[in-house]
Amino acid sequence: MKEIINKYIEDHKEEFYQLGQELFENPELGFKEFKTKEIINRFLQTKGLSIDKEFAQTGFTVKIGQGKPNIGLICELDGIPTINHPYASKVDNAAHSCGHSSQVTIMLAAICALKEVINKYQGTVTLFFTPAEEFTDIAYRKQLIQQGKIKYLSGKENMIEQHLIDDIDLFIHLHGSGQYCGHHFSIGSKLAGFTYKKITFKGKSAHAAVNPSEGVNAANMCVLFLNAVNMLRETFKEEDLVRFHGMISKGGTTVNSIPEEVEYECYCRSINPQYLLYLSNQVDKIARCCAEAFNGSVEIEQQPGYLPLIPDEKLSKVVYNNMLNFFDDSQILHDEKSCAAGDVGDISIFKPIIQYGYTGFSGNMHGNNLLISDPYEVYIIQPKVVCGSVIDLLEQPELVNDIVNNFKPKMTYQQYINYLNNK
């Protein structure tokens, strides 16, 4: 069956190249992927496929086969603001500088190829086209929540909340890892989790030249806070893979006045969920103390980000064996720990899942120079790896059962919803 699938992918490679380029040239931010959805739907119709379920404004699923096991595939629809990318949107600088458009093309190639042989097997393949993986454009997303169009800020959070993953046994996901740096694939990779904060220091405005003593300088509170947080860094443990980073998004209104309000937006990241909670609490404590030291006040808005990704080892082995059809072990990076985060980590709380990495790009991930440099490696090799892994699972339902039975959810559904609601 793999020979049939691989031949199908090869025979249609020019079609996949064109689709990949079209998607790459039409980026949209999360929950705004309307044109992206149109392009995909048009392509699906030419292949006799159709949308099964829609969710979270622009998300949808496509399903082939029937019965168990139900193997989930995931691709992500959105771009990220990237100024001066050659294909950046003129509206909001959206660009596929994270390579999500390539995921979409890969998974479309995979589902089309699997459709050719799925009637030979007992089982279902469900492909999730997921919006809004990048944690950006937050104000717009909050408007959608207020309008009742979405419930939470990311696509996969909404998938979980709507119980869309309940019937899936396990998931395969993949993500571009940038230009070639000695490895064509990565497998067994873990991702960090993060918490987003907006910290608003509040003081009192006064004329900066005439009577600065009557003001309360919010910028000074922020500077003290940044120095204090920097002193935490020496306590970070390497194994916890900790990062704290942010930006001043509002620094005052005019140079001629003492800054009355300063906003600092930041992420706390760690691969250790317990330390992530501890760090978040420490940052809040420091912010309050620094505001009080200058007789000011502080407001802290916290938004749960994404949970750490813990990949399933047995599922990773299935995908790894299919990677070996293209590159030997020396070209495969094992068990990487990354400070990057994705809402795929939230899926790993409930289901066995892996996210493997692939190359075929030039430039830097999230950089304005990211381009597809090797279309064959991206658009042809990857769907072969995905399809081969799916076929192995369909042909070994006992392996799927073993993976599922040995997986232990890390939260209940209600605990997760409470976490998203900051309870």
C-alpha positions as CSV (number, residue, x, y, z in Angstrom):
1,M,0.0,0.0,0.0
2,K,2.9,2.4,0.7
3,E,4.0,1.9,-2.9
4,I,0.6,3.0,-4.2
5,I,0.6,6.0,-1.9
6,N,4.1,7.1,-2.7
7,K,3.4,6.8,-6.5
8,Y,0.2,8.9,-6.0
9,I,2.2,11.6,-4.2
10,E,5.0,11.6,-6.9
11,D,2.4,11.7,-9.7
12,H,0.8,14.8,-8.3
13,K,3.9,16.6,-7.0
14,E,3.5,19.6,-9.4
15,E,0.0,20.0,-8.1
16,F,1.2,20.0,-4.5
17,Y,4.0,22.5,-5.4
18,Q,1.5,24.9,-6.8
19,L,-0.9,24.6,-3.9
20,G,2.0,25.1,-1.4
21,Q,3.1,28.2,-3.1
22,E,-0.4,29.6,-3.3
23,L,-1.0,29.1,0.4
24,F,2.5,30.5,1.2
25,E,1.7,33.7,-0.8
26,N,-1.7,34.2,0.9
27,P,-1.0,34.4,4.7
28,E,-3.7,35.4,7.3
29,L,-3.6,35.8,11.0
30,G,-5.5,33.4,13.4
31,F,-9.3,33.2,13.1
32,K,-9.0,35.3,9.9
33,E,-8.0,32.4,7.6
34,F,-11.0,32.9,5.3
35,K,-9.2,32.9,2.0
36,T,-7.0,30.1,3.2
37,K,-10.1,28.0,3.9
38,E,-11.4,28.9,0.4
39,I,-8.2,27.7,-1.3
40,I,-8.3,24.5,0.7
41,N,-11.9,23.8,0.1
42,R,-11.5,24.4,-3.6
43,F,-8.7,21.9,-3.7
44,L,-10.6,19.3,-1.6
45,Q,-13.5,19.5,-4.1
46,T,-11.2,18.6,-7.0
47,K,-10.3,15.4,-5.0
48,G,-13.8,14.3,-4.1
49,L,-13.3,15.4,-0.5
50,S,-15.5,17.7,1.6
51,I,-15.5,19.4,4.9
52,D,-16.9,17.3,7.7
53,K,-17.2,19.6,10.7
54,E,-16.5,23.3,11.2
55,F,-15.3,25.0,14.4
56,A,-13.8,28.1,15.8
57,Q,-14.8,30.4,13.0
58,T,-12.3,29.2,10.4
59,G,-11.4,25.6,11.6
60,F,-12.7,22.4,10.0
61,T,-12.1,18.7,9.7
62,V,-12.0,16.3,6.8
63,K,-12.6,12.6,7.4
64,I,-12.0,9.4,5.4
65,G,-12.7,5.8,6.3
66,Q,-14.9,4.5,9.0
67,G,-14.6,2.8,12.4
68,K,-11.7,2.4,14.8
69,P,-8.9,3.2,15.1
70,N,-9.4,6.9,14.5
71,I,-6.1,8.5,13.7
72,G,-5.9,12.2,14.0
73,L,-3.8,14.5,11.8
74,I,-3.3,18.2,12.5
75,C,-2.2,21.1,10.4
76,E,-2.3,24.8,11.3
77,L,-3.7,27.5,9.1
78,D,-2.4,30.8,10.4
79,G,0.5,33.1,9.8
80,I,2.3,35.5,12.2
81,P,3.0,39.2,11.8
82,T,6.4,39.5,10.1
83,I,7.4,42.9,8.8
84,N,9.3,43.0,5.5
85,H,8.6,39.3,4.6
86,P,8.3,39.2,0.8
87,Y,4.8,37.7,1.1
88,A,3.6,39.7,4.1
89,S,0.0,40.9,4.0
90,K,-0.3,44.6,3.4
91,V,-3.2,44.6,5.9
92,D,-1.5,43.3,9.0
93,N,1.9,42.0,8.0
94,A,0.8,38.4,8.3
95,A,3.3,36.0,6.8
96,H,3.9,32.2,6.8
97,S,7.3,32.7,8.4
98,C,6.5,29.8,10.7
99,G,5.8,27.5,7.8
100,H,2.2,26.6,8.6
101,S,1.2,26.8,4.9
102,S,3.6,23.9,4.3
103,Q,1.9,21.8,7.0
104,V,-1.4,22.4,5.3
105,T,0.0,21.3,1.9
106,I,1.7,18.2,3.4
107,M,-1.5,17.1,5.2
108,L,-3.6,17.7,2.1
109,A,-1.2,15.6,0.1
110,A,-1.4,12.9,2.8
111,I,-5.2,12.8,3.1
112,C,-5.5,12.6,-0.7
113,A,-3.1,9.8,-1.0
114,L,-4.6,7.9,1.9
115,K,-8.0,8.2,0.3
116,E,-6.7,6.0,-2.6
117,V,-6.3,3.0,-0.2
118,I,-8.4,3.7,2.9
119,N,-11.2,1.3,1.7
120,K,-8.6,-1.6,2.2
121,Y,-8.6,-0.9,6.0
122,Q,-10.8,-0.8,9.0
123,G,-10.3,2.7,10.5
124,T,-10.7,6.4,10.2
125,V,-8.3,9.2,9.4
126,T,-9.5,12.7,10.7
127,L,-7.6,15.7,9.5
128,F,-7.9,18.9,11.6
129,F,-7.3,22.2,9.9
130,T,-6.6,24.3,13.0
131,P,-6.8,28.1,13.2
132,A,-4.9,30.4,15.4
133,E,-1.8,28.5,16.7
134,E,0.3,31.6,16.9
135,F,-0.5,33.5,20.2
136,T,-0.9,37.0,18.6
137,D,-3.5,39.5,17.6
138,I,-5.0,39.1,21.1
139,A,-7.3,42.1,21.1
140,Y,-9.1,40.8,18.0
141,R,-9.5,37.3,19.5
142,K,-11.0,38.8,22.7
143,Q,-13.5,40.6,20.5
144,L,-14.5,37.2,19.0
145,I,-14.9,35.8,22.5
146,Q,-17.2,38.7,23.4
147,Q,-19.2,38.1,20.3
148,G,-19.5,34.4,21.1
149,K,-17.7,33.3,18.0
150,I,-15.0,31.5,19.9
151,K,-14.5,30.5,23.5
152,Y,-10.7,30.6,23.9
153,L,-7.7,32.3,22.3
154,S,-6.3,29.4,20.3
155,G,-7.6,26.9,17.8
156,K,-6.7,23.7,19.7
157,E,-8.1,25.1,23.0
158,N,-11.5,25.5,21.2
159,M,-11.1,22.0,19.7
160,I,-10.7,20.5,23.2
161,E,-13.5,22.7,24.7
162,Q,-15.9,21.5,22.0
163,H,-15.0,17.8,22.6
164,L,-13.8,17.5,19.0
165,I,-10.9,15.3,19.9
166,D,-12.8,12.9,22.2
167,D,-13.2,10.2,19.5
168,I,-9.6,10.4,18.3
169,D,-7.2,7.7,19.5
170,L,-3.9,9.4,18.8
171,F,-2.5,12.3,16.8
172,I,0.3,13.0,14.3
173,H,1.5,16.6,13.9
174,L,4.6,18.1,12.2
175,H,6.2,21.5,12.2
176,G,8.9,23.1,10.1
177,S,12.2,23.5,12.0
178,G,13.9,26.0,9.6
179,Q,16.9,25.6,7.4
180,Y,19.1,22.5,7.4
181,C,21.5,22.5,10.3
182,G,22.8,18.9,10.3
183,H,19.4,17.2,10.6
184,H,16.6,16.6,8.2
185,F,14.1,15.4,10.9
186,S,13.6,15.8,14.6
187,I,11.6,13.2,16.6
188,G,10.6,12.9,20.3
189,S,10.8,16.7,20.7
190,K,9.4,18.3,23.8
191,L,8.0,21.9,23.8
192,A,7.8,24.3,26.7
193,G,4.6,25.8,28.0
194,F,4.1,29.5,28.7
195,T,1.9,32.0,30.4
196,Y,1.2,35.5,28.9
197,K,1.0,38.5,31.2
198,K,0.3,42.2,30.6
199,I,1.7,44.2,33.6
200,T,0.5,47.8,33.8
201,F,2.4,50.0,36.2
202,K,0.4,53.1,37.3
203,G,1.7,56.3,38.8
204,K,0.8,60.0,38.6
205,S,1.5,62.4,35.7
206,A,3.3,65.7,36.3
207,H,5.4,68.2,34.3
208,A,8.7,66.5,33.7
209,A,10.7,69.8,33.9
210,V,8.7,72.1,36.2
211,N,7.4,69.8,39.0
212,P,8.6,66.2,38.5
213,S,8.6,65.7,42.3
214,E,4.8,65.8,42.2
215,G,4.6,62.9,39.8
216,V,4.8,59.1,40.4
217,N,6.9,57.7,37.6
218,A,5.5,54.4,36.2
219,A,8.5,54.0,34.0
220,N,10.8,53.8,37.0
221,M,8.6,51.1,38.5
222,C,9.0,49.1,35.2
223,V,12.8,49.6,35.1
224,L,13.1,48.4,38.7
225,F,10.9,45.4,37.8
226,L,13.0,44.5,34.8
227,N,16.2,44.6,36.8
228,A,14.6,42.5,39.6
229,V,13.3,39.9,37.2
230,N,16.8,39.7,35.6
231,M,18.2,38.7,39.0
232,L,16.0,35.6,38.9
233,R,17.8,34.2,35.9
234,E,20.7,32.8,37.9
235,T,18.2,30.6,39.7
236,F,16.9,29.0,36.5
237,K,17.7,25.3,36.2
238,E,18.9,24.0,32.8
239,E,16.6,21.0,32.9
240,D,13.5,23.3,33.4
241,L,14.3,25.1,30.1
242,V,13.2,28.5,31.5
243,R,12.7,31.7,29.5
244,F,11.3,35.1,30.6
245,H,11.0,37.7,27.8
246,G,8.8,40.6,27.0
247,M,8.5,44.2,25.6
248,I,7.3,47.6,26.8
249,S,4.1,48.1,24.7
250,K,3.3,51.4,26.2
251,G,5.9,53.7,27.8
252,G,4.0,56.9,28.5
253,T,2.2,59.6,26.4
254,T,4.8,62.4,26.0
255,V,8.4,63.0,26.9
256,N,7.4,66.3,28.6
257,S,5.4,64.5,31.3
258,I,6.2,62.0,34.0
259,P,4.9,58.6,32.6
260,E,1.6,57.9,34.4
261,E,1.1,54.4,32.9
262,V,3.5,51.9,31.5
263,E,2.5,48.5,30.0
264,Y,4.9,45.5,29.9
265,E,3.8,42.4,28.0
266,C,5.7,39.2,28.6
267,Y,5.9,35.4,28.5
268,C,7.0,33.1,31.3
269,R,8.2,29.8,29.7
270,S,9.3,26.4,31.0
271,I,9.1,22.8,30.1
272,N,8.4,22.1,33.8
273,P,4.7,22.9,34.5
274,Q,5.3,23.2,38.2
275,Y,8.1,25.6,37.8
276,L,6.1,27.6,35.2
277,L,3.5,28.2,37.9
278,Y,6.2,29.2,40.5
279,L,7.8,31.6,38.0
280,S,4.5,33.2,37.2
281,N,3.8,33.8,40.9
282,Q,7.3,35.2,41.4
283,V,7.0,37.7,38.5
284,D,3.7,38.9,40.0
285,K,5.2,39.4,43.4
286,I,8.2,41.3,42.0
287,A,5.8,43.6,40.0
288,R,3.8,44.4,43.1
289,C,6.8,45.2,45.2
290,C,8.4,47.4,42.5
291,A,5.2,49.4,42.2
292,E,4.9,49.8,45.9
293,A,8.5,50.9,46.2
294,F,7.6,54.0,44.2
295,N,4.2,54.6,45.8
296,G,2.5,53.4,42.7
297,S,0.2,50.5,41.8
298,V,0.1,47.7,39.3
299,E,-2.5,45.7,37.4
300,I,-1.6,42.2,36.2
301,E,-3.7,40.6,33.5
302,Q,-2.7,37.0,33.0
303,Q,-3.8,34.7,30.2
304,P,-3.0,31.0,30.2
305,G,-0.9,30.2,27.2
306,Y,0.0,26.7,26.1
307,L,0.9,23.7,28.1
308,P,4.2,21.7,27.6
309,L,4.2,19.1,24.9
310,I,5.1,15.6,26.0
311,P,5.4,13.3,23.0
312,D,4.3,9.7,23.1
313,E,7.4,7.5,22.8
314,K,5.8,4.5,21.0
315,L,4.1,6.7,18.5
316,S,7.4,8.5,17.9
317,K,9.0,5.2,17.1
318,V,6.4,4.5,14.4
319,V,7.1,7.8,12.7
320,Y,10.9,7.4,13.2
321,N,10.8,4.1,11.3
322,N,9.2,5.9,8.3
323,M,11.8,8.6,8.4
324,L,14.5,6.0,7.9
325,N,13.1,5.4,4.4
326,F,14.6,8.8,3.5
327,F,17.5,9.6,5.8
328,D,19.6,7.5,8.1
329,D,19.8,8.0,11.9
330,S,22.7,10.5,11.7
331,Q,20.3,12.9,9.9
332,I,17.6,12.6,12.6
333,L,17.7,14.7,15.8
334,H,16.3,12.8,18.8
335,D,14.6,14.0,22.0
336,E,15.2,17.7,21.5
337,K,13.9,20.1,24.3
338,S,12.7,23.3,22.8
339,C,11.8,26.6,24.5
340,A,9.2,27.1,21.7
341,A,5.6,26.4,22.6
342,G,2.5,25.5,20.7
343,D,-1.1,24.6,21.6
344,V,-0.3,21.1,20.4
345,G,0.9,20.8,24.0
346,D,-2.7,21.1,25.2
347,I,-3.7,18.1,23.1
348,S,-0.9,16.1,24.7
349,I,-2.6,16.5,28.0
350,F,-5.5,14.3,26.7
351,K,-4.2,12.2,23.9
352,P,-1.1,10.4,22.7
353,I,0.5,12.8,20.2
354,I,3.8,13.6,18.5
355,Q,5.1,16.7,16.6
356,Y,8.0,15.9,14.4
357,G,10.3,18.5,12.8
358,Y,11.3,18.8,9.1
359,T,13.5,21.0,7.0
360,G,13.5,22.2,3.4
361,F,13.5,25.9,4.3
362,S,16.0,28.7,4.0
363,G,16.1,31.6,6.5
364,N,14.9,31.7,10.1
365,M,11.7,30.6,11.6
366,H,9.6,33.7,12.3
367,G,12.1,35.7,10.3
368,N,11.3,37.8,7.3
369,N,13.7,35.7,5.2
370,L,12.0,32.3,5.7
371,L,11.3,30.6,2.3
372,I,10.7,27.1,1.0
373,S,14.1,26.2,-0.5
374,D,13.5,22.5,-1.2
375,P,9.9,21.9,-2.3
376,Y,10.5,18.2,-2.8
377,E,11.7,17.6,0.8
378,V,8.8,19.7,2.2
379,Y,5.9,18.8,-0.1
380,I,6.7,15.2,-1.2
381,I,8.9,13.5,1.4
382,Q,6.8,14.7,4.4
383,P,3.4,13.3,3.2
384,K,5.2,10.0,2.5
385,V,6.4,9.9,6.1
386,V,2.9,10.8,7.4
387,C,1.1,8.3,5.2
388,G,3.6,5.6,5.9
389,S,3.0,6.1,9.7
390,V,-0.7,6.1,9.3
391,I,-0.6,2.8,7.2
392,D,1.6,1.2,9.9
393,L,-1.0,2.1,12.6
394,L,-4.0,0.9,10.5
395,E,-2.2,-2.4,9.8
396,Q,-1.5,-2.8,13.5
397,P,-4.6,-2.0,15.5
398,E,-3.0,-3.8,18.5
399,L,-0.2,-1.2,18.5
400,V,-2.8,1.6,18.5
401,N,-4.5,-0.1,21.5
402,D,-1.2,-0.5,23.3
403,I,-0.4,3.2,22.8
404,V,-3.9,4.3,23.9
405,N,-4.1,1.9,26.9
406,N,-0.7,3.1,28.2
407,F,-1.5,6.7,28.0
408,K,-2.7,8.6,31.1
409,P,-4.4,11.9,30.7
410,K,-2.7,14.6,32.8
411,M,-5.9,16.6,33.5
412,T,-9.6,16.0,33.6
413,Y,-11.7,18.0,31.1
414,Q,-13.0,20.2,33.9
415,Q,-9.6,20.8,35.3
416,Y,-8.4,22.0,31.9
417,I,-11.4,24.3,31.5
418,N,-10.8,25.7,35.0
419,Y,-7.1,26.3,34.0
420,L,-8.2,28.2,30.8
421,N,-10.6,30.3,33.0
422,N,-7.9,31.1,35.5
423,K,-9.7,29.3,38.3
